[in-house]
Amino acid sequence: MTENEIKHSIVVVRGIPVIMARELASFFETTVSAVNQYRKRNAEKFTEDYAFQLSSDEWKKLKSQNVISNKGRGGSRHLPWAYTDMALQ
């Protein structure tokens, strides 16, 4: 990902600039499952200052604003996770 693509991947949720797990996975050339698994295995590092799961209302709002594109036909059975810039440091 280029710097420009990263900037365009940032959305604001709860007043905080975040990058969604799908974009973070793309940045690191891995899968969303791998990103989420890393978060689970390192839960002590990923407090709410670093990562949080969106509520269904937050997810619906992002999708309705066309902030999140619909890639593919599938979909997650779980609400997505958002990662703050602190998680990238």
Gaussian input, Z-matrix of N, CA and C with variables (Angstrom, degrees):
# hf/3-21g

backbone

0 1
 N
 C     1     B1
 C     2     B2     1     A1
 N     3     B3     2     A2     1     D1
 C     4     B4     3     A3     2     D2
 C     5     B5     4     A4     3     D3
 N     6     B6     5     A5     4     D4
 C     7     B7     6     A6     5     D5
 C     8     B8     7     A7     6     D6
 N     9     B9     8     A8     7     D7
 C    10    B10     9     A9     8     D8
 C    11    B11    10    A10     9     D9
 N    12    B12    11    A11    10    D10
 C    13    B13    12    A12    11    D11
 C    14    B14    13    A13    12    D12
 N    15    B15    14    A14    13    D13
 C    16    B16    15    A15    14    D14
 C    17    B17    16    A16    15    D15
 N    18    B18    17    A17    16    D16
 C    19    B19    18    A18    17    D17
 C    20    B20    19    A19    18    D18
 N    21    B21    20    A20    19    D19
 C    22    B22    21    A21    20    D20
 C    23    B23    22    A22    21    D21
 N    24    B24    23    A23    22    D22
 C    25    B25    24    A24    23    D23
 C    26    B26    25    A25    24    D24
 N    27    B27    26    A26    25    D25
 C    28    B28    27    A27    26    D26
 C    29    B29    28    A28    27    D27
 N    30    B30    29    A29    28    D28
 C    31    B31    30    A30    29    D29
 C    32    B32    31    A31    30    D30
 N    33    B33    32    A32    31    D31
 C    34    B34    33    A33    32    D32
 C    35    B35    34    A34    33    D33
 N    36    B36    35    A35    34    D34
 C    37    B37    36    A36    35    D35
 C    38    B38    37    A37    36    D36
 N    39    B39    38    A38    37    D37
 C    40    B40    39    A39    38    D38
 C    41    B41    40    A40    39    D39
 N    42    B42    41    A41    40    D40
 C    43    B43    42    A42    41    D41
 C    44    B44    43    A43    42    D42
 N    45    B45    44    A44    43    D43
 C    46    B46    45    A45    44    D44
 C    47    B47    46    A46    45    D45
 N    48    B48    47    A47    46    D46
 C    49    B49    48    A48    47    D47
 C    50    B50    49    A49    48    D48
 N    51    B51    50    A50    49    D49
 C    52    B52    51    A51    50    D50
 C    53    B53    52    A52    51    D51
 N    54    B54    53    A53    52    D52
 C    55    B55    54    A54    53    D53
 C    56    B56    55    A55    54    D54
 N    57    B57    56    A56    55    D55
 C    58    B58    57    A57    56    D56
 C    59    B59    58    A58    57    D57
 N    60    B60    59    A59    58    D58
 C    61    B61    60    A60    59    D59
 C    62    B62    61    A61    60    D60
 N    63    B63    62    A62    61    D61
 C    64    B64    63    A63    62    D62
 C    65    B65    64    A64    63    D63
 N    66    B66    65    A65    64    D64
 C    67    B67    66    A66    65    D65
 C    68    B68    67    A67    66    D66
 N    69    B69    68    A68    67    D67
 C    70    B70    69    A69    68    D68
 C    71    B71    70    A70    69    D69
 N    72    B72    71    A71    70    D70
 C    73    B73    72    A72    71    D71
 C    74    B74    73    A73    72    D72
 N    75    B75    74    A74    73    D73
 C    76    B76    75    A75    74    D74
 C    77    B77    76    A76    75    D75
 N    78    B78    77    A77    76    D76
 C    79    B79    78    A78    77    D77
 C    80    B80    79    A79    78    D78
 N    81    B81    80    A80    79    D79
 C    82    B82    81    A81    80    D80
 C    83    B83    82    A82    81    D81
 N    84    B84    83    A83    82    D82
 C    85    B85    84    A84    83    D83
 C    86    B86    85    A85    84    D84
 N    87    B87    86    A86    85    D85
 C    88    B88    87    A87    86    D86
 C    89    B89    88    A88    87    D87
 N    90    B90    89    A89    88    D88
 C    91    B91    90    A90    89    D89
 C    92    B92    91    A91    90    D90
 N    93    B93    92    A92    91    D91
 C    94    B94    93    A93    92    D92
 C    95    B95    94    A94    93    D93
 N    96    B96    95    A95    94    D94
 C    97    B97    96    A96    95    D95
 C    98    B98    97    A97    96    D96
 N    99    B99    98    A98    97    D97
 C   100   B100    99    A99    98    D98
 C   101   B101   100   A100    99    D99
 N   102   B102   101   A101   100   D100
 C   103   B103   102   A102   101   D101
 C   104   B104   103   A103   102   D102
 N   105   B105   104   A104   103   D103
 C   106   B106   105   A105   104   D104
 C   107   B107   106   A106   105   D105
 N   108   B108   107   A107   106   D106
 C   109   B109   108   A108   107   D107
 C   110   B110   109   A109   108   D108
 N   111   B111   110   A110   109   D109
 C   112   B112   111   A111   110   D110
 C   113   B113   112   A112   111   D111
 N   114   B114   113   A113   112   D112
 C   115   B115   114   A114   113   D113
 C   116   B116   115   A115   114   D114
 N   117   B117   116   A116   115   D115
 C   118   B118   117   A117   116   D116
 C   119   B119   118   A118   117   D117
 N   120   B120   119   A119   118   D118
 C   121   B121   120   A120   119   D119
 C   122   B122   121   A121   120   D120
 N   123   B123   122   A122   121   D121
 C   124   B124   123   A123   122   D122
 C   125   B125   124   A124   123   D123
 N   126   B126   125   A125   124   D124
 C   127   B127   126   A126   125   D125
 C   128   B128   127   A127   126   D126
 N   129   B129   128   A128   127   D127
 C   130   B130   129   A129   128   D128
 C   131   B131   130   A130   129   D129
 N   132   B132   131   A131   130   D130
 C   133   B133   132   A132   131   D131
 C   134   B134   133   A133   132   D132
 N   135   B135   134   A134   133   D133
 C   136   B136   135   A135   134   D134
 C   137   B137   136   A136   135   D135
 N   138   B138   137   A137   136   D136
 C   139   B139   138   A138   137   D137
 C   140   B140   139   A139   138   D138
 N   141   B141   140   A140   139   D139
 C   142   B142   141   A141   140   D140
 C   143   B143   142   A142   141   D141
 N   144   B144   143   A143   142   D142
 C   145   B145   144   A144   143   D143
 C   146   B146   145   A145   144   D144
 N   147   B147   146   A146   145   D145
 C   148   B148   147   A147   146   D146
 C   149   B149   148   A148   147   D147
 N   150   B150   149   A149   148   D148
 C   151   B151   150   A150   149   D149
 C   152   B152   151   A151   150   D150
 N   153   B153   152   A152   151   D151
 C   154   B154   153   A153   152   D152
 C   155   B155   154   A154   153   D153
 N   156   B156   155   A155   154   D154
 C   157   B157   156   A156   155   D155
 C   158   B158   157   A157   156   D156
 N   159   B159   158   A158   157   D157
 C   160   B160   159   A159   158   D158
 C   161   B161   160   A160   159   D159
 N   162   B162   161   A161   160   D160
 C   163   B163   162   A162   161   D161
 C   164   B164   163   A163   162   D162
 N   165   B165   164   A164   163   D163
 C   166   B166   165   A165   164   D164
 C   167   B167   166   A166   165   D165
 N   168   B168   167   A167   166   D166
 C   169   B169   168   A168   167   D167
 C   170   B170   169   A169   168   D168
 N   171   B171   170   A170   169   D169
 C   172   B172   171   A171   170   D170
 C   173   B173   172   A172   171   D171
 N   174   B174   173   A173   172   D172
 C   175   B175   174   A174   173   D173
 C   176   B176   175   A175   174   D174
 N   177   B177   176   A176   175   D175
 C   178   B178   177   A177   176   D176
 C   179   B179   178   A178   177   D177
 N   180   B180   179   A179   178   D178
 C   181   B181   180   A180   179   D179
 C   182   B182   181   A181   180   D180
 N   183   B183   182   A182   181   D181
 C   184   B184   183   A183   182   D182
 C   185   B185   184   A184   183   D183
 N   186   B186   185   A185   184   D184
 C   187   B187   186   A186   185   D185
 C   188   B188   187   A187   186   D186
 N   189   B189   188   A188   187   D187
 C   190   B190   189   A189   188   D188
 C   191   B191   190   A190   189   D189
 N   192   B192   191   A191   190   D190
 C   193   B193   192   A192   191   D191
 C   194   B194   193   A193   192   D192
 N   195   B195   194   A194   193   D193
 C   196   B196   195   A195   194   D194
 C   197   B197   196   A196   195   D195
 N   198   B198   197   A197   196   D196
 C   199   B199   198   A198   197   D197
 C   200   B200   199   A199   198   D198
 N   201   B201   200   A200   199   D199
 C   202   B202   201   A201   200   D200
 C   203   B203   202   A202   201   D201
 N   204   B204   203   A203   202   D202
 C   205   B205   204   A204   203   D203
 C   206   B206   205   A205   204   D204
 N   207   B207   206   A206   205   D205
 C   208   B208   207   A207   206   D206
 C   209   B209   208   A208   207   D207
 N   210   B210   209   A209   208   D208
 C   211   B211   210   A210   209   D209
 C   212   B212   211   A211   210   D210
 N   213   B213   212   A212   211   D211
 C   214   B214   213   A213   212   D212
 C   215   B215   214   A214   213   D213
 N   216   B216   215   A215   214   D214
 C   217   B217   216   A216   215   D215
 C   218   B218   217   A217   216   D216
 N   219   B219   218   A218   217   D217
 C   220   B220   219   A219   218   D218
 C   221   B221   220   A220   219   D219
 N   222   B222   221   A221   220   D220
 C   223   B223   222   A222   221   D221
 C   224   B224   223   A223   222   D222
 N   225   B225   224   A224   223   D223
 C   226   B226   225   A225   224   D224
 C   227   B227   226   A226   225   D225
 N   228   B228   227   A227   226   D226
 C   229   B229   228   A228   227   D227
 C   230   B230   229   A229   228   D228
 N   231   B231   230   A230   229   D229
 C   232   B232   231   A231   230   D230
 C   233   B233   232   A232   231   D231
 N   234   B234   233   A233   232   D232
 C   235   B235   234   A234   233   D233
 C   236   B236   235   A235   234   D234
 N   237   B237   236   A236   235   D235
 C   238   B238   237   A237   236   D236
 C   239   B239   238   A238   237   D237
 N   240   B240   239   A239   238   D238
 C   241   B241   240   A240   239   D239
 C   242   B242   241   A241   240   D240
 N   243   B243   242   A242   241   D241
 C   244   B244   243   A243   242   D242
 C   245   B245   244   A244   243   D243
 N   246   B246   245   A245   244   D244
 C   247   B247   246   A246   245   D245
 C   248   B248   247   A247   246   D246
 N   249   B249   248   A248   247   D247
 C   250   B250   249   A249   248   D248
 C   251   B251   250   A250   249   D249
 N   252   B252   251   A251   250   D250
 C   253   B253   252   A252   251   D251
 C   254   B254   253   A253   252   D252
 N   255   B255   254   A254   253   D253
 C   256   B256   255   A255   254   D254
 C   257   B257   256   A256   255   D255
 N   258   B258   257   A257   256   D256
 C   259   B259   258   A258   257   D257
 C   260   B260   259   A259   258   D258
 N   261   B261   260   A260   259   D259
 C   262   B262   261   A261   260   D260
 C   263   B263   262   A262   261   D261
 N   264   B264   263   A263   262   D262
 C   265   B265   264   A264   263   D263
 C   266   B266   265   A265   264   D264

   B1=1.4506
   B2=1.5230
   B3=1.2919
   B4=1.4585
   B5=1.5258
   B6=1.3043
   B7=1.4609
   B8=1.5327
   B9=1.3165
   B10=1.4601
   B11=1.5313
   B12=1.3383
   B13=1.4659
   B14=1.5231
   B15=1.3252
   B16=1.4679
   B17=1.5211
   B18=1.3324
   B19=1.4715
   B20=1.5179
   B21=1.3298
   B22=1.4601
   B23=1.5259
   B24=1.3275
   B25=1.4640
   B26=1.5190
   B27=1.3130
   B28=1.4656
   B29=1.5236
   B30=1.3260
   B31=1.4631
   B32=1.5303
   B33=1.3029
   B34=1.4560
   B35=1.5266
   B36=1.3162
   B37=1.4595
   B38=1.5232
   B39=1.3153
   B40=1.4760
   B41=1.5210
   B42=1.3374
   B43=1.4591
   B44=1.5199
   B45=1.3323
   B46=1.4628
   B47=1.5308
   B48=1.3402
   B49=1.4600
   B50=1.5338
   B51=1.3229
   B52=1.4660
   B53=1.5159
   B54=1.3131
   B55=1.4593
   B56=1.5251
   B57=1.3048
   B58=1.4488
   B59=1.5261
   B60=1.3242
   B61=1.4677
   B62=1.5256
   B63=1.3207
   B64=1.4758
   B65=1.5269
   B66=1.3249
   B67=1.4584
   B68=1.5310
   B69=1.3242
   B70=1.4591
   B71=1.5338
   B72=1.3184
   B73=1.4709
   B74=1.5282
   B75=1.3135
   B76=1.4581
   B77=1.5284
   B78=1.3147
   B79=1.4644
   B80=1.5243
   B81=1.3406
   B82=1.4617
   B83=1.5312
   B84=1.3402
   B85=1.4621
   B86=1.5260
   B87=1.3195
   B88=1.4544
   B89=1.5251
   B90=1.2970
   B91=1.4647
   B92=1.5223
   B93=1.3149
   B94=1.4659
   B95=1.5211
   B96=1.3087
   B97=1.4710
   B98=1.5319
   B99=1.3176
   B100=1.4665
   B101=1.5275
   B102=1.3305
   B103=1.4711
   B104=1.5236
   B105=1.3248
   B106=1.4660
   B107=1.5243
   B108=1.3139
   B109=1.4620
   B110=1.5290
   B111=1.3263
   B112=1.4634
   B113=1.5298
   B114=1.3426
   B115=1.4646
   B116=1.5221
   B117=1.3167
   B118=1.4674
   B119=1.5220
   B120=1.3228
   B121=1.4654
   B122=1.5271
   B123=1.3132
   B124=1.4671
   B125=1.5233
   B126=1.3159
   B127=1.4661
   B128=1.5240
   B129=1.3141
   B130=1.4673
   B131=1.5254
   B132=1.3214
   B133=1.4643
   B134=1.5198
   B135=1.3250
   B136=1.4618
   B137=1.5222
   B138=1.3292
   B139=1.4592
   B140=1.5278
   B141=1.3234
   B142=1.4709
   B143=1.5195
   B144=1.3331
   B145=1.4648
   B146=1.5292
   B147=1.3273
   B148=1.4505
   B149=1.5213
   B150=1.3274
   B151=1.4634
   B152=1.5212
   B153=1.3262
   B154=1.4611
   B155=1.5124
   B156=1.3218
   B157=1.4571
   B158=1.5167
   B159=1.3061
   B160=1.4623
   B161=1.5284
   B162=1.3081
   B163=1.4641
   B164=1.5241
   B165=1.3324
   B166=1.4602
   B167=1.5068
   B168=1.3312
   B169=1.4668
   B170=1.5353
   B171=1.3372
   B172=1.4715
   B173=1.5249
   B174=1.3293
   B175=1.4615
   B176=1.5214
   B177=1.3235
   B178=1.4683
   B179=1.5244
   B180=1.3250
   B181=1.4597
   B182=1.5342
   B183=1.3233
   B184=1.4663
   B185=1.5203
   B186=1.3242
   B187=1.4646
   B188=1.5237
   B189=1.3273
   B190=1.4682
   B191=1.5236
   B192=1.3170
   B193=1.4636
   B194=1.5245
   B195=1.3189
   B196=1.4616
   B197=1.5161
   B198=1.3180
   B199=1.4605
   B200=1.5167
   B201=1.3272
   B202=1.4539
   B203=1.5232
   B204=1.3167
   B205=1.4595
   B206=1.5162
   B207=1.3096
   B208=1.4594
   B209=1.5186
   B210=1.3130
   B211=1.4600
   B212=1.5253
   B213=1.2948
   B214=1.4569
   B215=1.5160
   B216=1.3163
   B217=1.4568
   B218=1.5171
   B219=1.3017
   B220=1.4638
   B221=1.5077
   B222=1.2479
   B223=1.4432
   B224=1.5090
   B225=1.2781
   B226=1.4434
   B227=1.5254
   B228=1.2966
   B229=1.4605
   B230=1.5236
   B231=1.3309
   B232=1.4546
   B233=1.5178
   B234=1.3045
   B235=1.4607
   B236=1.5186
   B237=1.3235
   B238=1.4667
   B239=1.5274
   B240=1.3108
   B241=1.4590
   B242=1.5199
   B243=1.3238
   B244=1.4614
   B245=1.5235
   B246=1.3226
   B247=1.4628
   B248=1.5248
   B249=1.3213
   B250=1.4559
   B251=1.5240
   B252=1.3220
   B253=1.4719
   B254=1.5207
   B255=1.3280
   B256=1.4585
   B257=1.5286
   B258=1.3288
   B259=1.4611
   B260=1.5209
   B261=1.3207
   B262=1.4622
   B263=1.5244
   B264=1.3128
   B265=1.4635
   B266=1.5103
   A1=109.45
   A2=114.16
   A3=118.93
   A4=109.23
   A5=115.89
   A6=120.74
   A7=110.33
   A8=116.40
   A9=121.33
   A10=111.14
   A11=116.77
   A12=120.57
   A13=110.75
   A14=116.20
   A15=119.98
   A16=109.77
   A17=116.92
   A18=120.24
   A19=111.17
   A20=117.51
   A21=121.21
   A22=112.48
   A23=117.12
   A24=121.27
   A25=112.32
   A26=116.29
   A27=120.48
   A28=109.71
   A29=115.02
   A30=122.25
   A31=107.76
   A32=116.67
   A33=120.77
   A34=108.93
   A35=115.37
   A36=123.10
   A37=106.99
   A38=116.76
   A39=121.77
   A40=111.62
   A41=115.44
   A42=120.15
   A43=113.83
   A44=116.51
   A45=121.90
   A46=109.22
   A47=118.23
   A48=119.49
   A49=109.37
   A50=116.21
   A51=121.22
   A52=110.21
   A53=115.04
   A54=121.84
   A55=105.63
   A56=115.61
   A57=120.47
   A58=109.94
   A59=115.57
   A60=121.22
   A61=111.83
   A62=117.45
   A63=120.08
   A64=110.58
   A65=117.47
   A66=120.26
   A67=110.90
   A68=116.01
   A69=119.91
   A70=110.06
   A71=116.28
   A72=120.52
   A73=110.53
   A74=116.50
   A75=120.45
   A76=110.79
   A77=116.33
   A78=122.07
   A79=110.72
   A80=116.68
   A81=121.15
   A82=113.10
   A83=116.03
   A84=122.15
   A85=111.66
   A86=114.63
   A87=121.29
   A88=108.27
   A89=117.43
   A90=121.47
   A91=110.57
   A92=115.01
   A93=120.00
   A94=109.13
   A95=116.58
   A96=120.54
   A97=110.91
   A98=116.74
   A99=120.53
   A100=111.10
   A101=116.76
   A102=120.70
   A103=109.71
   A104=116.26
   A105=120.07
   A106=112.10
   A107=116.64
   A108=120.16
   A109=110.42
   A110=117.01
   A111=120.59
   A112=110.17
   A113=116.33
   A114=120.23
   A115=110.69
   A116=117.41
   A117=120.92
   A118=111.60
   A119=116.62
   A120=120.66
   A121=112.49
   A122=116.49
   A123=121.62
   A124=110.25
   A125=116.23
   A126=122.33
   A127=112.63
   A128=117.74
   A129=120.09
   A130=112.32
   A131=117.67
   A132=122.45
   A133=112.16
   A134=116.72
   A135=120.86
   A136=111.59
   A137=115.48
   A138=120.12
   A139=107.73
   A140=117.59
   A141=120.49
   A142=112.58
   A143=118.05
   A144=120.39
   A145=110.67
   A146=116.40
   A147=121.65
   A148=113.77
   A149=117.18
   A150=120.39
   A151=109.82
   A152=115.48
   A153=119.85
   A154=109.21
   A155=114.47
   A156=120.44
   A157=108.59
   A158=115.93
   A159=120.81
   A160=110.53
   A161=114.96
   A162=119.65
   A163=107.11
   A164=116.75
   A165=117.48
   A166=111.87
   A167=118.73
   A168=120.54
   A169=111.10
   A170=116.39
   A171=119.64
   A172=110.71
   A173=116.54
   A174=121.09
   A175=110.68
   A176=116.97
   A177=120.65
   A178=110.52
   A179=116.70
   A180=120.68
   A181=111.08
   A182=117.52
   A183=120.26
   A184=111.01
   A185=116.47
   A186=119.30
   A187=111.22
   A188=116.82
   A189=119.42
   A190=111.86
   A191=117.62
   A192=121.45
   A193=111.40
   A194=116.57
   A195=122.30
   A196=112.40
   A197=116.95
   A198=120.99
   A199=108.95
   A200=115.27
   A201=121.13
   A202=107.91
   A203=116.44
   A204=119.39
   A205=110.08
   A206=115.37
   A207=121.10
   A208=108.98
   A209=116.09
   A210=120.89
   A211=108.22
   A212=117.39
   A213=120.90
   A214=111.75
   A215=115.79
   A216=120.37
   A217=111.37
   A218=117.10
   A219=119.88
   A220=111.55
   A221=115.39
   A222=120.32
   A223=109.31
   A224=115.20
   A225=120.10
   A226=109.90
   A227=115.10
   A228=119.89
   A229=110.55
   A230=116.05
   A231=121.63
   A232=109.65
   A233=115.44
   A234=119.41
   A235=109.22
   A236=117.66
   A237=120.72
   A238=112.44
   A239=113.49
   A240=121.74
   A241=109.23
   A242=114.60
   A243=122.46
   A244=107.82
   A245=116.16
   A246=121.97
   A247=109.01
   A248=115.94
   A249=120.36
   A250=109.85
   A251=115.09
   A252=118.20
   A253=110.94
   A254=118.33
   A255=120.68
   A256=111.20
   A257=116.66
   A258=120.55
   A259=111.45
   A260=117.20
   A261=120.80
   A262=112.52
   A263=117.36
   A264=120.17
   A265=111.65
   D1=141.93
   D2=176.52
   D3=-85.76
   D4=166.44
   D5=178.07
   D6=-59.25
   D7=-39.07
   D8=179.06
   D9=-63.88
   D10=-42.11
   D11=178.34
   D12=-64.25
   D13=-38.79
   D14=178.41
   D15=-63.61
   D16=-45.37
   D17=179.38
   D18=-59.38
   D19=-37.76
   D20=-179.69
   D21=-77.40
   D22=-13.12
   D23=178.10
   D24=-85.74
   D25=-11.93
   D26=-177.75
   D27=-81.67
   D28=129.38
   D29=176.42
   D30=-124.90
   D31=160.91
   D32=179.53
   D33=-105.45
   D34=122.78
   D35=177.33
   D36=-131.16
   D37=131.40
   D38=-177.85
   D39=58.11
   D40=27.92
   D41=179.83
   D42=77.00
   D43=11.35
   D44=-176.36
   D45=-119.45
   D46=131.44
   D47=174.41
   D48=-69.70
   D49=127.16
   D50=-178.62
   D51=-136.32
   D52=164.77
   D53=170.17
   D54=-121.70
   D55=134.84
   D56=-177.23
   D57=-75.29
   D58=155.46
   D59=-177.07
   D60=-55.17
   D61=-38.03
   D62=-178.23
   D63=-63.19
   D64=-42.78
   D65=179.52
   D66=-70.83
   D67=-36.57
   D68=177.98
   D69=-63.65
   D70=-41.85
   D71=177.11
   D72=-61.10
   D73=-42.09
   D74=178.25
   D75=-62.56
   D76=-42.29
   D77=179.27
   D78=-58.28
   D79=-42.25
   D80=-178.57
   D81=-93.80
   D82=8.17
   D83=178.48
   D84=52.65
   D85=51.96
   D86=177.93
   D87=-139.90
   D88=-167.42
   D89=-179.18
   D90=-102.69
   D91=159.83
   D92=175.35
   D93=-61.39
   D94=-38.46
   D95=178.79
   D96=-59.09
   D97=-41.53
   D98=179.66
   D99=-66.08
   D100=-40.94
   D101=177.80
   D102=-62.16
   D103=-47.25
   D104=-179.06
   D105=-66.84
   D106=-36.48
   D107=177.62
   D108=-64.76
   D109=-41.52
   D110=177.37
   D111=-60.70
   D112=-42.66
   D113=178.41
   D114=-61.37
   D115=-44.38
   D116=-179.55
   D117=-63.63
   D118=-42.25
   D119=-177.94
   D120=-72.31
   D121=-18.77
   D122=-179.01
   D123=-122.92
   D124=43.22
   D125=-174.03
   D126=-56.36
   D127=-32.93
   D128=-179.63
   D129=-65.03
   D130=-23.48
   D131=178.44
   D132=-86.74
   D133=-22.68
   D134=-173.07
   D135=-108.60
   D136=65.18
   D137=174.01
   D138=-71.79
   D139=177.82
   D140=-179.22
   D141=-62.84
   D142=-15.19
   D143=174.72
   D144=-70.31
   D145=-21.69
   D146=-174.64
   D147=-110.08
   D148=-33.77
   D149=-176.27
   D150=-156.80
   D151=145.01
   D152=175.12
   D153=-152.27
   D154=153.48
   D155=179.21
   D156=-89.37
   D157=134.85
   D158=179.73
   D159=-69.23
   D160=149.09
   D161=171.89
   D162=-80.44
   D163=165.07
   D164=179.41
   D165=-64.08
   D166=-33.73
   D167=177.46
   D168=-65.58
   D169=-42.47
   D170=178.35
   D171=-62.47
   D172=-41.77
   D173=-179.42
   D174=-65.83
   D175=-44.18
   D176=178.59
   D177=-61.64
   D178=-40.88
   D179=-179.23
   D180=-63.78
   D181=-44.95
   D182=178.72
   D183=-62.01
   D184=-42.68
   D185=179.93
   D186=-67.15
   D187=-39.04
   D188=-177.98
   D189=-70.22
   D190=-25.24
   D191=178.64
   D192=-85.41
   D193=3.89
   D194=-176.72
   D195=59.28
   D196=24.40
   D197=175.84
   D198=-74.02
   D199=-33.48
   D200=-178.98
   D201=-108.54
   D202=123.86
   D203=179.24
   D204=-83.40
   D205=155.94
   D206=177.65
   D207=-94.34
   D208=93.56
   D209=179.27
   D210=-88.54
   D211=128.37
   D212=177.71
   D213=71.93
   D214=-175.92
   D215=-177.32
   D216=-103.10
   D217=-20.48
   D218=-176.53
   D219=-76.94
   D220=-167.48
   D221=178.29
   D222=-173.29
   D223=157.58
   D224=179.56
   D225=-75.64
   D226=148.77
   D227=175.03
   D228=-88.22
   D229=-4.71
   D230=-177.68
   D231=-121.67
   D232=155.03
   D233=175.33
   D234=-67.77
   D235=142.45
   D236=-175.87
   D237=-73.03
   D238=160.19
   D239=176.38
   D240=-101.13
   D241=146.36
   D242=176.16
   D243=-115.62
   D244=140.27
   D245=-178.56
   D246=-118.88
   D247=131.01
   D248=-179.96
   D249=-80.95
   D250=169.61
   D251=179.33
   D252=-64.26
   D253=-21.87
   D254=178.15
   D255=-65.08
   D256=-29.38
   D257=179.56
   D258=-71.00
   D259=-21.91
   D260=-177.65
   D261=-88.52
   D262=-5.67
   D263=-177.06
   D264=-87.88

